[in-house]
Amino acid sequence: MTVRIDGAVPAAIRRRPGGIVLLVDAAGATDGARAGLAAAHRDLVLIAKYVSGVLPTPAGAAIFIDGGQSDPQALRRIPQIVVEHLEAAGVTDGVLTIPKPSSHASLDTVPRAVVLWAYGQRRTRQTRTPPIPTRWLELAERWIQQRRSSQGRTLALFYGAEFELGDAGIGDFLMACRRGRVDACQIIHEAPGGRVTGINAQLLGGALALGSAEPTANDGELLGTFEALRQTARLLAPEAAHAYIDLGGPLLRMMSAYAATDWSNSGGELPESVAGLCDELLFDAFPVQILGPGHLARLGEIADATPLDDAGKKVELLYEPSAWLPGADIDAVRAQARDALSACLLGRSESSTIFARRYGPLAP
């Protein structure tokens, strides 16, 4: 027996070469499927603009390929390249297919979300950005588990595809993704009543988002979620270069990596530029932020900050969260907070000098 190529695969590659998600359904040969895709990665990167790590889902092993402007003839070879590596890895019976597309684009409009973003230590001239700490993955699992309903659904969202996780352990799944060199993975849990809980784990970029949204949540419930995430942020603080919590907007937009902020939309530095320097720069003003030595060096003494360690190198800056609720005069509150944090809020492209100072003439 051999690995069969589903007829939908060539059609999907032709139709959307910049967004190819392949799934290997090889029941009984899970390890071989993962190993085969990992081996195929070495050949696929010679063809495509970008190839992800291997996502280990209950439905099989998956991989994302961005063919970009690659030669169409070369892209047509992808299925056969993958099958050859699968068979070399001992997979003798299976199907190379296209996974179910995600039906959750509408989550981007679900309001009244509360989202925590935490960023681990940033890279230096000599080192790469460390991967996400294991302890953070354990806290991410706890965040989902505390809000998991036996009547709900838990899904992994991966480059426009979705995979049912069922009763799979979230922590084990995330650890397997990190071992498979998956750069990022989103997990959501939908509970009855409309509440959605989510994780965005930037596994190789050392950042984590935890969030929850419920359209019918009242202000008290919103503040309760805020406080739960605030306590989680304090647990993440020892390994965090920076963390913040925002509230009120749509869940998936707030949990998207490098999502635009009000500051960047009004001419401030772009989030993708701040992310690599967020141990001394800030994305915007938020109801609560965890600041480190780099921020404090720029800002000086902050009277209202609460030390999070004995040396005072990490502090929590908390504003009255009710002033940031939907319907409040958030613009005025944020403007006042920005004035206090102005030394860490740069204009568009102003971070280039800091990049040059840290990394030399070439920006990372």
PLY file of the C-alpha trace (Angstrom):
ply
format ascii 1.0
element vertex 364
property float x
property float y
property float z
element edge 363
property int vertex1
property int vertex2
end_header
0.00 0.00 0.00
1.08 3.59 -0.57
0.22 7.09 0.57
-2.59 8.41 -1.62
-2.78 12.04 -2.78
-6.29 13.45 -2.46
-7.44 15.06 -5.71
-8.21 18.25 -3.78
-4.49 18.83 -3.08
-3.28 19.84 -6.58
-6.36 22.02 -7.02
-5.72 23.80 -3.71
-2.09 24.45 -4.64
-3.12 25.98 -7.96
-5.93 28.02 -6.44
-4.06 29.44 -3.44
-0.28 28.96 -3.76
0.39 31.44 -0.97
-1.73 29.56 1.57
-1.25 25.81 1.27
-2.14 23.70 4.32
-1.53 19.97 3.93
-2.74 17.23 6.29
-1.37 13.68 6.48
-4.08 11.30 7.67
-2.13 8.15 8.54
-3.90 6.37 11.39
-1.50 4.14 13.27
1.56 5.88 11.84
1.42 9.21 13.66
5.13 9.37 14.46
6.03 8.43 10.89
3.75 11.13 9.49
5.37 13.77 11.67
8.86 12.55 10.83
8.07 12.43 7.11
6.75 15.99 7.06
9.74 17.20 9.07
12.09 15.57 6.54
10.12 17.02 3.61
10.60 20.47 5.15
14.25 20.47 4.00
13.20 20.09 0.36
10.13 22.30 0.53
12.06 25.35 1.76
14.03 25.22 -1.51
10.76 25.69 -3.42
8.54 27.87 -1.25
8.82 31.29 0.36
8.02 29.87 3.81
7.33 26.44 5.32
6.02 26.01 8.87
6.92 23.39 11.40
4.77 20.29 11.81
1.46 20.70 13.65
0.57 17.47 15.54
-3.26 17.39 15.47
-5.55 14.48 16.44
-6.58 14.35 12.75
-3.00 13.90 11.60
0.17 15.89 10.99
-0.22 19.23 9.22
2.11 21.74 7.59
1.70 25.19 6.05
3.45 26.26 2.85
3.58 29.77 1.39
4.42 29.32 -2.28
4.30 33.07 -2.78
5.73 33.88 -6.20
7.38 30.46 -6.57
7.55 28.66 -9.91
4.15 26.97 -10.48
5.86 23.90 -11.92
7.96 23.56 -8.77
4.86 23.93 -6.58
3.14 21.11 -8.47
5.90 18.80 -7.23
5.02 19.41 -3.57
2.59 16.48 -3.12
5.03 13.96 -4.57
7.92 15.34 -2.49
5.84 14.95 0.67
4.71 11.42 -0.23
8.28 10.29 -0.93
9.42 11.49 2.48
6.39 9.94 4.21
7.10 6.56 2.66
10.80 6.87 3.53
9.67 7.44 7.14
7.73 4.17 7.10
4.23 5.46 6.32
2.74 2.86 3.99
-0.97 3.65 4.27
-2.45 7.12 4.46
-3.84 10.10 2.62
-2.30 13.49 1.88
-5.26 15.83 1.93
-6.53 19.35 2.65
-7.90 20.04 6.17
-11.22 21.67 6.96
-11.10 25.45 6.46
-11.72 27.56 9.53
-15.23 28.90 10.03
-14.16 31.34 12.72
-13.39 34.54 10.84
-16.57 35.91 12.46
-14.85 35.77 15.86
-13.01 38.89 14.80
-16.22 40.81 15.43
-17.07 39.28 18.84
-16.85 42.25 21.24
-16.15 42.67 24.94
-12.91 40.73 24.99
-10.16 40.94 27.59
-6.69 40.01 26.34
-3.30 39.65 28.00
-0.14 39.80 25.89
3.17 38.79 27.47
6.58 38.95 25.77
9.58 36.97 26.95
13.17 38.14 26.87
14.17 39.78 23.60
17.10 38.77 21.45
20.53 40.37 21.73
23.32 40.83 19.20
24.71 37.44 20.26
21.51 35.46 20.87
18.20 34.69 19.21
14.85 35.37 20.83
14.33 32.50 23.30
11.33 30.24 22.63
8.27 30.58 24.81
8.98 29.35 28.37
7.53 25.96 29.33
5.91 27.46 32.42
3.98 29.87 30.20
2.54 26.93 28.26
1.40 25.39 31.55
-0.34 28.65 32.48
-1.92 28.78 29.02
-3.32 25.29 29.52
-4.70 26.32 32.90
-6.38 29.36 31.32
-8.29 27.16 28.88
-9.00 24.39 31.39
-10.56 26.78 33.91
-13.06 27.90 31.27
-13.55 24.61 29.41
-17.09 23.24 29.20
-17.91 19.60 28.57
-20.52 20.84 26.07
-18.05 23.12 24.28
-15.54 22.66 21.47
-11.77 23.14 21.54
-10.11 23.95 18.23
-6.62 24.67 16.93
-6.58 27.39 14.26
-3.67 27.08 11.84
-3.23 29.33 8.79
-6.90 29.33 7.84
-7.55 25.69 8.79
-9.12 24.32 11.97
-8.64 21.07 13.86
-10.81 19.62 16.63
-8.66 18.93 19.69
-11.38 17.06 21.59
-10.11 15.98 25.00
-6.46 16.36 24.05
-4.32 17.99 26.73
-3.66 21.58 25.70
-0.26 21.67 27.39
0.92 18.46 25.71
-0.35 19.74 22.37
1.51 23.04 22.70
4.70 21.28 23.79
4.46 18.98 20.76
3.99 22.02 18.53
7.12 23.61 19.98
9.11 20.41 19.43
7.82 20.35 15.86
9.15 23.90 15.32
5.68 25.36 14.77
6.22 29.09 15.06
2.72 29.97 16.29
-0.57 28.31 17.16
-3.99 29.62 18.16
-6.37 27.59 20.30
-9.95 28.56 21.05
-12.63 27.00 23.22
-16.27 27.77 22.47
-18.57 27.30 25.44
-22.38 27.29 25.37
-23.78 30.79 25.66
-21.26 32.40 23.33
-18.18 32.68 25.53
-14.92 32.12 23.65
-11.59 31.58 25.38
-8.38 31.75 23.41
-4.61 31.27 23.34
-2.15 32.63 20.79
1.21 31.01 21.49
4.11 32.53 19.53
6.16 29.45 20.31
9.44 30.43 18.69
8.97 34.18 19.12
8.63 33.97 22.89
5.23 35.69 23.23
1.84 34.58 24.54
-1.69 35.97 24.37
-4.52 34.76 26.61
-8.02 36.10 26.18
-11.73 35.65 26.63
-14.80 37.26 25.07
-18.49 37.01 25.81
-20.82 39.38 23.94
-23.40 39.39 26.74
-20.89 39.90 29.58
-21.74 42.83 31.84
-19.13 45.28 33.12
-18.66 43.35 36.36
-17.95 40.13 34.48
-15.55 41.96 32.17
-13.66 43.33 35.17
-13.63 39.84 36.73
-11.90 38.46 33.63
-9.53 41.44 33.71
-8.54 40.65 37.30
-8.01 36.95 36.50
-5.66 37.90 33.65
-3.93 40.47 35.82
-3.06 37.76 38.33
-1.85 35.55 35.47
0.33 38.41 34.20
1.98 38.59 37.61
2.77 34.87 37.38
4.33 35.40 33.95
6.31 38.43 35.12
9.59 36.72 36.18
10.32 35.67 32.58
8.55 38.58 30.89
10.24 41.53 29.26
6.84 43.23 29.01
3.14 42.44 29.40
-0.11 44.34 29.09
-3.87 43.79 29.22
-6.41 45.47 26.96
-10.18 45.12 27.05
-13.38 45.83 25.16
-12.49 45.01 21.55
-13.01 41.90 19.36
-11.20 38.78 20.56
-9.26 37.53 17.55
-8.21 41.00 16.44
-6.83 41.77 19.89
-5.10 38.38 20.02
-3.48 38.72 16.58
0.28 39.10 16.59
1.29 42.65 15.68
-2.32 43.85 15.72
-2.55 47.58 15.11
-3.03 49.74 18.21
-4.63 53.16 18.53
-1.10 54.52 18.86
0.16 52.94 15.62
-3.03 53.98 13.82
-2.35 57.60 14.78
1.25 57.67 13.54
3.01 55.79 16.33
5.59 53.08 15.78
4.31 49.87 14.18
3.71 46.92 16.55
6.03 44.64 14.57
8.84 47.14 15.13
8.07 47.52 18.84
7.86 43.75 19.46
11.60 43.17 19.15
12.33 46.11 21.46
9.46 45.81 23.93
11.89 45.42 26.82
12.28 49.21 26.59
9.52 50.43 24.26
5.72 50.17 24.62
2.99 49.40 22.09
0.55 51.92 23.61
-1.02 52.87 26.93
-3.22 50.14 28.49
-5.12 49.61 31.76
-2.26 47.57 33.19
1.33 47.00 32.06
4.31 45.13 33.43
7.47 47.12 32.91
11.09 46.09 33.20
14.50 47.73 33.64
14.61 49.09 30.08
11.30 50.89 30.49
12.23 52.23 33.91
15.52 53.57 32.55
13.58 55.63 30.03
10.71 56.67 32.30
12.53 57.28 35.57
10.68 56.79 38.85
6.96 56.00 38.51
5.13 56.96 41.66
2.10 54.72 41.15
3.98 51.57 40.07
3.93 48.46 42.27
7.23 46.52 42.53
6.96 42.85 41.55
10.36 41.79 42.87
12.59 42.72 45.79
15.00 44.65 43.57
12.23 46.70 41.96
13.40 45.75 38.46
9.90 44.64 37.44
6.87 46.78 38.25
3.14 46.75 37.58
1.56 49.99 36.40
-2.19 49.79 37.00
-4.80 52.37 36.06
-8.43 52.22 37.16
-9.72 49.47 34.81
-13.33 50.67 34.92
-12.20 53.85 33.14
-11.23 51.69 30.14
-14.54 49.87 29.77
-16.57 50.19 26.56
-18.62 53.36 26.75
-16.15 55.20 28.98
-14.13 58.20 27.78
-11.19 55.97 26.89
-9.55 58.51 24.57
-9.05 60.97 27.43
-7.79 58.29 29.82
-5.40 56.86 27.23
-4.08 60.31 26.30
-3.27 61.04 29.94
-1.53 57.69 30.31
0.44 58.28 27.10
1.78 61.54 28.48
3.24 59.66 31.45
4.69 56.95 29.19
5.83 59.16 26.32
9.52 58.24 26.67
8.62 54.66 25.67
6.19 55.56 22.87
8.00 56.31 19.62
6.76 57.71 16.34
6.72 55.81 13.06
10.17 54.43 12.12
11.88 56.04 15.14
12.89 52.61 16.48
15.44 52.14 13.68
18.17 53.87 15.69
17.57 51.49 18.61
17.74 48.51 16.23
21.05 49.79 14.90
22.43 50.30 18.40
21.48 46.77 19.46
22.06 44.74 16.33
24.41 46.74 14.15
23.59 48.23 10.74
21.22 45.40 9.75
17.86 45.33 11.51
16.69 41.87 12.66
0 1
1 2
2 3
3 4
4 5
5 6
6 7
7 8
8 9
9 10
10 11
11 12
12 13
13 14
14 15
15 16
16 17
17 18
18 19
19 20
20 21
21 22
22 23
23 24
24 25
25 26
26 27
27 28
28 29
29 30
30 31
31 32
32 33
33 34
34 35
35 36
36 37
37 38
38 39
39 40
40 41
41 42
42 43
43 44
44 45
45 46
46 47
47 48
48 49
49 50
50 51
51 52
52 53
53 54
54 55
55 56
56 57
57 58
58 59
59 60
60 61
61 62
62 63
63 64
64 65
65 66
66 67
67 68
68 69
69 70
70 71
71 72
72 73
73 74
74 75
75 76
76 77
77 78
78 79
79 80
80 81
81 82
82 83
83 84
84 85
85 86
86 87
87 88
88 89
89 90
90 91
91 92
92 93
93 94
94 95
95 96
96 97
97 98
98 99
99 100
100 101
101 102
102 103
103 104
104 105
105 106
106 107
107 108
108 109
109 110
110 111
111 112
112 113
113 114
114 115
115 116
116 117
117 118
118 119
119 120
120 121
121 122
122 123
123 124
124 125
125 126
126 127
127 128
128 129
129 130
130 131
131 132
132 133
133 134
134 135
135 136
136 137
137 138
138 139
139 140
140 141
141 142
142 143
143 144
144 145
145 146
146 147
147 148
148 149
149 150
150 151
151 152
152 153
153 154
154 155
155 156
156 157
157 158
158 159
159 160
160 161
161 162
162 163
163 164
164 165
165 166
166 167
167 168
168 169
169 170
170 171
171 172
172 173
173 174
174 175
175 176
176 177
177 178
178 179
179 180
180 181
181 182
182 183
183 184
184 185
185 186
186 187
187 188
188 189
189 190
190 191
191 192
192 193
193 194
194 195
195 196
196 197
197 198
198 199
199 200
200 201
201 202
202 203
203 204
204 205
205 206
206 207
207 208
208 209
209 210
210 211
211 212
212 213
213 214
214 215
215 216
216 217
217 218
218 219
219 220
220 221
221 222
222 223
223 224
224 225
225 226
226 227
227 228
228 229
229 230
230 231
231 232
232 233
233 234
234 235
235 236
236 237
237 238
238 239
239 240
240 241
241 242
242 243
243 244
244 245
245 246
246 247
247 248
248 249
249 250
250 251
251 252
252 253
253 254
254 255
255 256
256 257
257 258
258 259
259 260
260 261
261 262
262 263
263 264
264 265
265 266
266 267
267 268
268 269
269 270
270 271
271 272
272 273
273 274
274 275
275 276
276 277
277 278
278 279
279 280
280 281
281 282
282 283
283 284
284 285
285 286
286 287
287 288
288 289
289 290
290 291
291 292
292 293
293 294
294 295
295 296
296 297
297 298
298 299
299 300
300 301
301 302
302 303
303 304
304 305
305 306
306 307
307 308
308 309
309 310
310 311
311 312
312 313
313 314
314 315
315 316
316 317
317 318
318 319
319 320
320 321
321 322
322 323
323 324
324 325
325 326
326 327
327 328
328 329
329 330
330 331
331 332
332 333
333 334
334 335
335 336
336 337
337 338
338 339
339 340
340 341
341 342
342 343
343 344
344 345
345 346
346 347
347 348
348 349
349 350
350 351
351 352
352 353
353 354
354 355
355 356
356 357
357 358
358 359
359 360
360 361
361 362
362 363
